[in-house]
Every structure is written in structure tokens, then in C-alpha cells.
Amino acid sequence: MTPGIGTPIQAIADGVVTTETEQGGAYGVYVVIRHEIDGQVVESAYAHMREGSLALTPGQTVRVGQMVGRVGDSGRSFGAHLHFEIRTGGEAVDPLAWLPARVRP
């Protein structure tokens, strides 16, 4: 996703931060949020965020739409973009197919 450098990134649903780091290696600045959606445990991951923009800490409760950080190009990246993942059962799934049926604005 390439919404432009510095664009705010928002949480897709209520949840709890499980992982955050400014030193994420290839992923650069990233955060993982654990959610329960339709009775299923789901993780959303946001990577390559702008350095210094991480707005969350582990254990913090997050609300849908809350700012997670800002789009950047940290880590192993070739230009500003958001690397976004949805994981169910520890496996990444296609967020474009998964989100519309489960997450409402």
C-alpha cells in the first residue's frame, strides 16, 4: 500500500499491542496488534513505518481507527509504503479478501 510518506496508519479494529519495535530488521519500524474478530483471534501487522512515528507500546489497548504510526520506508524497503498483514492461526491471509467481510468502518 502506498498512501504517501507520513500518512497516518490506523488500527483496523480494537485490540492489544503484542509487539512493537523501532529495530525490526527487514521490517523496520513495526507493530503487531492482537484482535478478536467474529470470535476469531487475528493479528494485524504494520511494517516499514516512519522512524520516530510509532505511537504504541506492548500491552496497550488500541481502538479501531487509533493511530498506529506513519507510513515510511524503514527496514529493507524501496520507497515509502505500508507492509500490512492479517494473520489467522499464525498464517498470513490476503487482507483485501479477508477484511471487507469482517471489519466495518
N, C-alpha and C positions, 0 to 999 in steps of 0.2 A: 504494500500500500504506500503510495507516495503523495500524501497530502501537503507536503512542503515543510521544510525545516522550521522547527519551533512551534508547529501546530500542536495544541493541547491534545493529549491522548486521554480518553475517558474509559473508566471501568464498564464492562458490558453488563454487569449485574452485581447485586450485593454479594459480599464475600469477605474472606480474611486473607491477608497477605501471608504467604508461606515462604517466599524467597524474594530477596531484593539485593542487588549488588551494583556498585559502580565499576567493579572489576570483573566483568563476566566473560573475559577471554573473547572468543569469536563473536559472542552475542553482545559484547559491550555492556552498556548500562541496561539492566533488565529487571523485570519484576514478574512474579507468578502469584496469581490470586486463586484461592480455592472457593468454589461456589457450590451451592446445592440448587439445581435447576430441574424442575419436574421430578423431584425425588432422586435425582442422579448427581453424584459428586463429579464435578467438572473443574478443570483448571484452565484459566486463560493466561497466556504468556505474552508479554510485550517486550520486544528487544530492539537494540540499536538506538535507544533513546539518547537525547542530548545530554552530555555530561553536565552535572550540576542541576538537572531538572527533576530527578527522582523525588517524588512527593510523598512516599510511603515508607513504613518500617514493618518488619516482621511482626505478626500478631495483631496488626492494626485492622480494625473493621473498616470495610470500604462500602460505600453506597453506589448504586448504579449512577453513572454519569459523573462520578467524582474524578478529578484529575489524577492521573497516574504519573504522568511526566510529560515530556515534549518530544516530538519527532526529531531524530538526529541521525548521526552517521557513526556512532561509536562502535568499537569492535572491528571485526573483519567485514567491512561494508564498502560498497562502491557508490556512495551518494546517499543523501538523506532518504530514509524510508522507515516504515514501521514493519518489523517482522512480528506478525501476530499469529498465535496458535491457540487452538482449542484442543484440549486433551480429555478424553474419556477413557477410564480404565488404564491410564498411563500411555495411551496411544493417541497420536495426533490425528485429528479428523479435519476434513475440509470445512473451514469456518463459513464459507459462502453457502454451503449446502445445509450446515447444521444450525446456524444462528436464526434465520428467519422464522423457523417453526417453533423456536423455543424462547427467544428473548424479545421482549416487546419494549419499544421506546418509552 
